Amino acid sequence: MPKISPELLSVLRCPVTGSHLVQEGDELVSTAAGDSGAKLRYPIEDGIPLLLPPELLQAASAAGSDQHDSRHGAAGTA
């Protein structure tokens, strides 16, 4: 698990609440609760924090897998 540097953590903020973030394992967690009353969690993939609101993160993940599948299929047919 890559550790996010303290310098980077000092400037990163939750895109929903604006609160500071702390690293917990492979995620960054907001220090303030969102509208649902829960603290927001953001995955870290390949050392890069994915700071998208939950609804956009789901859409980006779905789009990324669709693009990966179509690129792979296109490469196989070319």
Secondary structure, 3 states (H helix, E strand, C coil): CCCCCHHHHHHCECCCCCCEEEEECCEEEEEEECCCCCEEEEEEECCEECCCCHHHHHHHHHHHHHHHHHHHHHHHHC
